[in-house]
Amino acid sequence: MSEPHLLVEREGHVVTVTFNRPEARNAWSLESMARMWDAWQMIDEDPEVRVAILTGAGGTFSSGADLKLMHSDQSDNPWHARFREDPELHWKAMLRHYQLKKPLIAAVEGFALGGGTEILQCTDIRVAGRSAVFGLTEAKYGLFPLGGSTVRLRRQIPHTMAMDMLLTARRVSAEEALSFGLIGRVVDDGEALSTAKEIAAMIAANGPIAVQAIKASTMASDMLSEAEGLAQELVIGQPVFKSEDAREGPKAFAERRTPNFKAR
C-alpha cells in the first residue's frame, strides 16, 4: 500500500502537515489537495491545536500543481469525486479561498516553485534552508499563477521584486528571498523543520485566544486605513481581556510559574 500524498502528524499542540510525493518534487495530486483541505479544517476546528507547520518530505518543499496530472483524464481517480462535490475544494486547499485561523509556519528545503511559492504567501512565518529555491514559474509555461500571487505578492514584498518574480519566472535563492522579505529566516540545510518546531513551541506556549486574535486583527486590517484598522483592532482585541486565559497569564506571572492556558 502506497503512502498518502500528504501526511498530518500531531505533537502536543502542534500539527505538522507534510507534502509527501518526493519522487514528484511534492507536486500536488488530487489526493494531496483533498487531504490539505481536510487538514486545514481539522487544525481550525480542534481547540487543542494551537499552531501548524507546513513542510515537504525528501528535502523538497513543493513544486505546486502537478502539470502532468493537470492535462490528463482524472475521472477514474478515486479522489475526483471530492472535487465534483465541492468545486471550490482546490482553491480552499491552496489557501486561496480560505484563511487559516491559527498560525501557520512554513519550513522550506529544496524547491518551492509555482504553487509552492504561492501557498508560501498564505503562511505567517517562513523558515528556509540555505539552498532553498523559490520561483513563480507559471509564465514560463504559458500559465497564470492563480494561487493568488498577482494580488498577494506585491502586498508582502516590494512591487519591483514581485513583478520581477512574476514576469521573469526566474528562480530566487533563499538569501535573495530573505533580502526582500519573502521569507523571514535562513538556516543551515536540513534545519528548517527543527527551527520551525522551535518557533511553533514558543507560539503554542502563549495564550491561544490571544494568538488567534492577534492573527485575526493583523489579517483583517489589510488594506484598511490606519483609523479603520485601529477601530477593527478594538473589536477583535478587547474581548481577549474577558477570557479566563487573560486572567491566568498575569496570575501566573505574579506567582512566578508557567501559565496554564485553556483556550477559554
N, C-alpha and C positions, 0 to 999 in steps of 0.2 A: 504494500500500500504506500503510495507516494505521500510525502509530507504536504501539509497545507501550504498554499501560496502566501499566507500571512499568519504569523504567529502572534499570540497575545498571551503575555505572561505577567503574573502579578506577584509583587513582593511588598508586603505591608500595604501602605497607602499609594504605592507607585505601580502603574501599569506600563509595560514596555510592549510596543507594537513594532513588529519586525517584518519588513518585506522579505519574502523567503523564496525567491526564484533566482539564486545567484548565477545559475547557468545562463540566464537571460538578462543579466545585469539588473535583476529585480524589476523588470518591466511588469506592468500591471496587466493581469488577465481578468476575465470576468469574475473568477473566484476571488482574486486579490481585492477587487473593488467592493464586492458584496461583503466580504469579511471586514474590510475597512469601515464600511458604514455601520456594520454590527458593532464593531469595536468602539466607534465614537459614541454611539448610543449608550452602550454599556458604561463607558467611562463617565458620561454625564449623569446617568441615572443612578449609579451606585454611590451612595453617600460616603462609603468608606474609601473611595478612590479620590485622591487629592491632587494628583499630578500625573501626566503621561509623558512617555518618551517615544519618539518615532525614529527608527533606525533601519538599517538593511543588513542582511546576512552576507557572509562571504567577502567582506571587505569592500562592498559597493552599497551606496545608498539606494538610488533608483534611477532608471532611465525613463521613467514615466510610462505612458501608454505603450503597449506592445504593438508596434506598427504592422507586424506580420499578421497578428490576430485581427487588427482593425479592418483589414481588407480581405478577410476570409469569412466563410459562412460559419457562423457560430450557433445556428439554430438547434443543432444536436447537442450543444454543450449543456449539461445539466444545470448550470448556473444561469443560463439565459432567461429562464422563466422569471427570475427575480427582477430582471430589467424590464420585462413586459409588464409585470405587476406595478412597478414603480419607475416610470420613465425618467425621474429625477435622480435615481439612485447613484449613477456615476458622478453627477455634479456634487451630491452630498458626500460621497466617499472621498472625493478630491478636496473637500472643504471649500468648494466654490460657493455652494448654496447652503452651507451650514457652518456656524461658528461655534467651536467648542467652548463650553463654559469654563472648563478647567484649564490650567496652564499646560502647554504642550512644548516640550523641548526636543529639538532635532539633534541627533548625533550622526554626523556625516563622515563616512570614509569613502574613498574612491570617487566614483562618478555620481553626480546629481545633475542629470541632464533632462531637458524637456520638462515633463511633468514632475520630475524630481526636484527641479528648481522652483517650479510653480507651487507645489504643495509646501515647500520650504517657507514661502511667504505667508503661510497660514499658521506658522509656529511662532511661539513667543520668544524663545531663547534658542540660539543656534550655535552649536559647537562643531568644529570640523577638524579632521586630521590634516596634517601639513600637506599631504599630497592630494587632498580632495580637489575635484574639478567640477565647476558649475557651468551651466550654459542653457540658454533658451534657444534651442536648435531648430525650432519648428520652421522658420523661414527658409532654412537650408533645404528643406524637403518640400517646399511649396505649401506648407501648412500654417495654421494660425494658432497661437498659444491661448487656447480657450479656457485654460485653468485660472484665468483672472489676471495674468501678468501685465496686460496693457493698461489695467486700472490700478493694480496694487503696487507694482514695482516702483513707479515714479513717485509714489507716496512714501516709500520706505527708503529709497536711495536717491542721490541727486539725479535730476532729469537727464543730464547728458550721459551719465553712466547707464541709466535704464534704457535709453534709446540706443546706446552703443551695443548693449547686450541683445536687445530685441531685434535690431535691424541687421547687425552683422552675423548673428547666430554663432559668434565665436565662443570658445571655451575660456573660462576665467579661473585662475588659480585661487587657492584658499587665501593666500596673502593679499591678492588684489581684492577679493571679495570682502576681506576684513577691512581693507583700507577705505572702502566706500560704504561699509555698513550693512552689507547683505548678510553677513554672519557676525557674531559677537566675540567668538573665541577661536583661536587656532592652537591645537595641542599636538603632541607627537602622534605619528601614525599609530593607530591601534588603541589610542587613549580616549577617543571621542565618547564612546559609550560609558566608560567608567567615570569620566568627567561629568557627563550628563546625569549619571546616577547620583553623584555628589551634590549637584545643583538641585536635583529632584528631592533629595533627602532634606536639604535646607528649606525648600518650599513646603514640603509635607509636614515639617515641624512647626510651621506657622499656623495661625488661625485660619482654617479653611473657609469660613464665611468671609473673613476679611480678604483673603487672597482672591476668591472668586469675584467679590465686589470690586476690588482694585482692577482686575482684568476687565470686568464689565464696563466700568466707568471709563477706562482708557479707550476701549473699543467704541463705546457709544459717543465719545467726544470727537471722533474722527470727522474732520471736515466741518465741525461746528466753530462758530466764533468763540473767543475766549469767554465772553459773558454767557453764551449758551452752554458752553462746556462746564463752566463753574456751577451753573444752575443745575445741570444734569448730575454733576458730582454730588451735590447735596441730596438729590433724590435717591441716588444709589448708595451713597456712603453713610448717611445718617442712621438708617436702620441697623447698620452693623453694631452700633453702640447699645442697641437694645437686646443683643444676643447674650446668651449665657457665656459664650466664649469671650466676649468683651469684658465680662466681669472676672472670668477666670484668669485672663492674661495679667492684669495689674495685681491681682491677688497673689498669683504665683511669683511675680516679681518681688512683691513685698516680703513673701515668705522664703525667698531665695531658693526656689525649686523650679523644675521644668513644668510648664503649664500642661494640663490635661484637657486639650481641646476636644470637643464632642460634636462640632459642626451643628450646634443649635444655640 
